Amino acid sequence: QAQLVESGGGSVHTGGSLTLSCSTSGKISDYYAVGWFRRVPGKGREGVACIGSSDGDKWYADSVKGRFSISRDNARNTVFLTMDNLKPEDAAVYYCAGDSSPVPPLTMWVSARSRAGEYYWGQGTQVTVSS
């Protein structure tokens, strides 16, 4: 499957907003699931949000519900993560990952992917939130 590349990170103050992009040179519509994950130094990688093959199939971590929104733009071959009301605890390196094969329910897929080894992940994009 084509590589997914993250972009859009930056530095904001508490309460600010950012939109991250996860783009592919292939067809994003080929992916059964695309998810955003994040990692802070000293901690494991955690799932943040995920979108399935239909726009109504979405999953969010409890910590971001109501503040983050994931969407897919097939024409631009991109999945977006819109992050509003950012908090200092949202600061992390954000990664995207996807599967072009059928996946289990998104909750299970996110849990499994969050445990993938370092070889699986790209460079990520840094999000910094200052108080």
Backbone as CSV, one residue per row, in Angstrom:
resi,resn,N_x,N_y,N_z,CA_x,CA_y,CA_z,C_x,C_y,C_z
1,GLN,0.840,-1.182,0.000,0.000,0.000,0.000,0.881,1.238,0.000
2,ALA,0.337,2.339,-0.565,1.107,3.568,-0.654,1.370,4.135,0.733
3,GLN,2.426,4.880,0.841,2.807,5.462,2.112,1.873,6.586,2.512
4,LEU,1.607,6.688,3.802,0.840,7.793,4.364,1.810,8.776,5.003
5,VAL,1.623,10.054,4.742,2.540,11.086,5.230,1.770,12.126,6.023
6,GLU,2.276,12.405,7.230,1.624,13.372,8.101,2.181,14.776,7.880
7,SER,1.319,15.777,8.107,1.751,17.166,8.069,0.753,18.014,8.844
8,GLY,1.130,19.259,9.094,0.201,20.209,9.696,0.439,20.517,11.160
9,GLY,1.424,19.871,11.780,1.696,20.157,13.169,2.206,21.578,13.369
10,GLY,2.259,21.983,14.620,2.738,23.321,14.917,2.631,23.604,16.404
11,SER,2.774,24.870,16.737,2.744,25.304,18.120,1.590,26.268,18.326
12,VAL,0.752,25.991,19.310,-0.392,26.855,19.607,-0.484,27.046,21.115
13,HIS,-1.301,28.017,21.515,-1.601,28.209,22.922,-2.805,27.359,23.317
14,THR,-2.962,27.156,24.599,-4.127,26.442,25.103,-5.404,27.073,24.551
15,GLY,-6.304,26.213,24.081,-7.541,26.692,23.474,-7.465,26.899,21.974
16,GLY,-6.273,26.798,21.421,-6.093,26.998,19.989,-6.509,25.786,19.170
17,SER,-6.355,25.920,17.854,-6.779,24.867,16.926,-5.684,24.574,15.915
18,LEU,-5.669,23.341,15.458,-4.784,22.907,14.383,-5.519,21.863,13.562
19,THR,-5.146,21.758,12.294,-5.656,20.683,11.451,-4.478,19.915,10.882
20,LEU,-4.434,18.626,11.171,-3.394,17.747,10.658,-3.893,17.061,9.393
21,SER,-2.954,16.770,8.491,-3.278,16.081,7.246,-2.506,14.779,7.142
22,CYS,-3.173,13.774,6.632,-2.566,12.471,6.368,-2.820,12.169,4.897
23,SER,-1.773,12.276,4.075,-1.939,12.192,2.632,-1.222,10.981,2.054
24,THR,-1.709,10.533,0.908,-1.108,9.409,0.213,-0.996,9.705,-1.269
25,SER,0.020,9.160,-1.894,0.163,9.290,-3.345,-0.754,8.311,-4.059
26,GLY,-1.311,7.359,-3.300,-2.270,6.424,-3.860,-3.675,6.964,-3.684
27,LYS,-4.643,6.070,-3.446,-6.031,6.456,-3.266,-6.425,6.225,-1.823
28,ILE,-6.791,7.302,-1.134,-7.175,7.162,0.261,-8.432,6.325,0.387
29,SER,-9.241,6.292,-0.677,-10.470,5.500,-0.648,-10.181,4.000,-0.632
30,ASP,-8.939,3.609,-0.923,-8.576,2.199,-0.879,-8.403,1.681,0.553
31,TYR,-8.320,2.615,1.505,-8.054,2.235,2.886,-9.350,1.908,3.627
32,TYR,-9.370,0.764,4.276,-10.513,0.389,5.087,-10.533,1.158,6.407
33,ALA,-9.393,1.591,6.833,-9.295,2.372,8.065,-8.067,3.265,7.997
34,VAL,-8.217,4.491,8.446,-7.096,5.411,8.610,-7.235,6.025,10.001
35,GLY,-6.170,5.996,10.742,-6.247,6.486,12.110,-5.118,7.432,12.467
36,TRP,-5.360,8.230,13.463,-4.354,9.120,14.038,-3.971,8.598,15.413
37,PHE,-2.686,8.611,15.674,-2.120,8.148,16.927,-1.169,9.231,17.427
38,ARG,-0.841,9.195,18.711,0.111,10.168,19.222,0.988,9.522,20.276
39,ARG,2.144,10.147,20.459,3.091,9.615,21.432,3.839,10.768,22.077
40,VAL,3.955,10.681,23.402,4.789,11.619,24.137,5.996,10.857,24.662
41,PRO,7.122,11.518,24.864,8.326,10.823,25.344,8.052,10.061,26.628
42,GLY,8.514,8.821,26.679,8.364,8.022,27.886,7.055,7.278,27.990
43,LYS,6.171,7.477,27.032,4.882,6.790,27.056,4.666,6.022,25.770
44,GLY,3.744,5.088,25.814,3.410,4.338,24.620,2.555,5.158,23.673
45,ARG,2.451,4.676,22.476,1.639,5.356,21.461,0.164,5.056,21.740
46,GLU,-0.685,6.074,21.612,-2.111,5.886,21.867,-2.939,6.312,20.666
47,GLY,-4.060,5.647,20.478,-4.970,6.017,19.414,-5.720,7.274,19.781
48,VAL,-5.945,8.133,18.788,-6.632,9.403,18.994,-7.977,9.387,18.278
49,ALA,-7.962,9.056,16.992,-9.185,9.040,16.189,-8.965,8.143,14.986
50,CYS,-10.071,7.616,14.479,-9.968,6.700,13.350,-11.239,6.814,12.516
51,ILE,-11.087,6.625,11.196,-12.232,6.628,10.307,-12.204,5.368,9.459
52,GLY,-13.372,4.750,9.320,-13.467,3.537,8.537,-13.764,3.839,7.078
53,SER,-14.237,2.839,6.367,-14.478,2.993,4.938,-15.709,3.846,4.639
54,SER,-16.589,4.016,5.612,-17.728,4.920,5.449,-17.579,6.085,6.419
55,ASP,-18.068,7.239,6.011,-17.874,8.430,6.849,-18.546,8.320,8.214
56,GLY,-19.538,7.480,8.322,-20.221,7.334,9.599,-19.513,6.429,10.570
57,ASP,-18.476,5.754,10.103,-17.737,4.806,10.931,-16.507,5.513,11.485
58,LYS,-16.636,6.050,12.697,-15.542,6.803,13.312,-15.373,6.367,14.760
59,TRP,-14.171,6.537,15.238,-13.850,6.240,16.637,-12.985,7.365,17.172
60,TYR,-13.244,7.741,18.431,-12.449,8.772,19.098,-12.055,8.282,20.487
61,ALA,-10.861,8.643,20.898,-10.472,8.431,22.286,-11.327,9.330,23.177
62,ASP,-11.641,8.862,24.361,-12.483,9.642,25.276,-11.886,11.023,25.551
63,SER,-10.578,11.106,25.594,-9.904,12.362,25.949,-10.058,13.452,24.893
64,VAL,-10.477,13.083,23.675,-10.575,14.087,22.606,-11.999,14.254,22.085
65,LYS,-12.944,13.451,22.575,-14.328,13.543,22.101,-14.872,14.948,22.330
66,GLY,-15.526,15.471,21.305,-16.080,16.808,21.389,-15.098,17.903,21.023
67,ARG,-13.821,17.569,20.906,-12.801,18.577,20.556,-12.122,18.270,19.226
68,PHE,-11.940,17.005,18.920,-11.271,16.589,17.684,-12.298,16.018,16.717
69,SER,-12.026,16.174,15.428,-12.898,15.639,14.401,-12.053,15.067,13.267
70,ILE,-12.364,13.848,12.853,-11.636,13.212,11.758,-12.529,13.183,10.529
71,SER,-11.932,13.428,9.368,-12.696,13.431,8.126,-11.814,12.942,6.989
72,ARG,-12.482,12.521,5.931,-11.768,11.977,4.773,-12.165,12.762,3.531
73,ASP,-11.198,13.152,2.713,-11.453,13.821,1.439,-10.867,12.950,0.335
74,ASN,-11.727,12.159,-0.301,-11.231,11.218,-1.320,-10.630,11.944,-2.530
75,ALA,-11.160,13.094,-2.870,-10.639,13.832,-4.030,-9.199,14.294,-3.793
76,ARG,-8.878,14.575,-2.546,-7.523,15.032,-2.207,-6.669,13.925,-1.631
77,ASN,-7.245,12.710,-1.565,-6.517,11.556,-1.024,-5.905,11.876,0.333
78,THR,-6.716,12.460,1.184,-6.226,12.938,2.472,-7.259,12.684,3.573
79,VAL,-6.764,12.341,4.738,-7.586,12.285,5.949,-7.128,13.419,6.862
80,PHE,-8.093,14.174,7.371,-7.791,15.323,8.225,-8.150,15.034,9.672
81,LEU,-7.397,15.623,10.567,-7.735,15.616,11.981,-7.808,17.075,12.418
82,THR,-9.016,17.555,12.642,-9.219,18.916,13.118,-9.252,18.904,14.631
83,MET,-8.374,19.683,15.229,-8.229,19.685,16.682,-8.572,21.077,17.215
84,ASP,-9.624,21.149,17.988,-10.053,22.411,18.592,-9.863,22.356,20.101
85,ASN,-9.847,23.533,20.717,-9.723,23.634,22.174,-8.564,22.769,22.679
86,LEU,-7.408,22.961,22.085,-6.254,22.144,22.441,-5.802,22.405,23.863
87,LYS,-5.339,21.355,24.505,-4.871,21.414,25.883,-3.388,21.018,25.925
88,PRO,-2.671,21.420,26.965,-1.257,21.028,27.073,-1.056,19.518,26.992
89,GLU,-2.015,18.755,27.504,-1.870,17.288,27.472,-2.055,16.705,26.077
90,ASP,-2.462,17.528,25.099,-2.548,17.070,23.715,-1.200,17.154,23.002
91,ALA,-0.235,17.807,23.622,1.072,17.940,22.997,1.725,16.570,22.821
92,ALA,2.172,16.286,21.593,2.739,14.980,21.278,3.206,14.997,19.830
93,VAL,3.851,13.919,19.427,4.083,13.676,18.007,2.897,12.851,17.515
94,TYR,2.275,13.333,16.455,1.091,12.671,15.911,1.471,11.889,14.653
95,TYR,0.957,10.683,14.563,1.221,9.793,13.445,-0.100,9.346,12.826
96,CYS,-0.073,9.071,11.529,-1.245,8.445,10.935,-0.846,7.067,10.403
97,ALA,-1.826,6.205,10.345,-1.620,4.843,9.869,-2.906,4.367,9.217
98,GLY,-2.781,3.429,8.305,-3.960,2.939,7.612,-3.809,1.502,7.182
99,ASP,-4.933,0.919,6.815,-4.954,-0.464,6.339,-5.778,-0.549,5.073
100,SER,-5.192,-1.124,4.022,-5.928,-1.299,2.774,-6.524,-2.707,2.678
101,SER,-6.480,-3.436,3.780,-7.151,-4.735,3.885,-8.299,-4.587,4.873
102,PRO,-9.304,-5.462,4.763,-10.421,-5.376,5.722,-9.931,-5.435,7.163
103,VAL,-10.561,-4.635,8.009,-10.128,-4.503,9.400,-11.246,-4.937,10.337
104,PRO,-10.905,-5.283,11.572,-11.921,-5.564,12.594,-12.596,-4.259,13.016
105,PRO,-13.532,-4.301,13.960,-14.116,-3.039,14.454,-13.026,-2.052,14.843
106,LEU,-13.290,-0.782,14.596,-12.242,0.232,14.721,-11.591,0.237,16.103
107,THR,-12.370,0.007,17.147,-11.786,-0.016,18.493,-10.677,-1.060,18.583
108,MET,-10.919,-2.216,18.003,-9.928,-3.294,18.025,-8.750,-2.951,17.126
109,TRP,-9.036,-2.359,15.963,-7.955,-2.018,15.037,-7.021,-0.985,15.654
110,VAL,-7.589,0.028,16.280,-6.773,1.061,16.908,-5.895,0.454,18.005
111,SER,-6.488,-0.408,18.818,-5.731,-1.023,19.910,-4.549,-1.825,19.378
112,ALA,-4.794,-2.601,18.316,-3.722,-3.416,17.748,-2.642,-2.546,17.115
113,ARG,-3.035,-1.555,16.343,-2.064,-0.700,15.636,-1.230,0.119,16.602
114,SER,-1.807,0.514,17.730,-1.046,1.332,18.687,0.134,0.560,19.260
115,ARG,0.114,-0.756,19.149,1.204,-1.578,19.680,2.211,-1.959,18.610
116,ALA,2.054,-1.474,17.400,2.980,-1.806,16.312,4.380,-1.277,16.614
117,GLY,5.388,-1.996,16.125,6.761,-1.593,16.354,7.130,-0.318,15.627
118,GLU,8.281,0.224,15.973,8.719,1.501,15.419,8.891,1.458,13.906
119,TYR,9.204,0.282,13.358,9.385,0.154,11.921,8.123,0.530,11.157
120,TYR,6.958,0.462,11.851,5.669,0.654,11.187,5.360,2.134,10.956
121,TRP,5.975,3.000,11.751,5.544,4.393,11.781,6.446,5.301,10.957
122,GLY,5.835,6.403,10.464,6.589,7.409,9.737,7.195,8.432,10.684
123,GLN,7.489,9.607,10.138,8.144,10.648,10.934,7.210,11.304,11.929
124,GLY,5.946,11.349,11.603,4.994,12.033,12.457,5.094,13.545,12.309
125,THR,4.213,14.227,13.004,4.220,15.694,13.003,4.018,16.173,14.435
126,GLN,4.841,17.139,14.844,4.868,17.587,16.230,3.769,18.611,16.504
127,VAL,3.052,18.393,17.591,2.065,19.354,18.073,2.512,19.823,19.454
128,THR,2.655,21.124,19.603,3.054,21.720,20.873,1.943,22.653,21.351
129,VAL,1.554,22.514,22.614,0.504,23.352,23.188,1.052,23.995,24.449
130,SER,1.124,25.307,24.434,1.664,26.021,25.578,0.534,26.666,26.363
131,SER,0.706,26.687,27.680,-0.338,27.263,28.535,-0.135,28.758,28.693
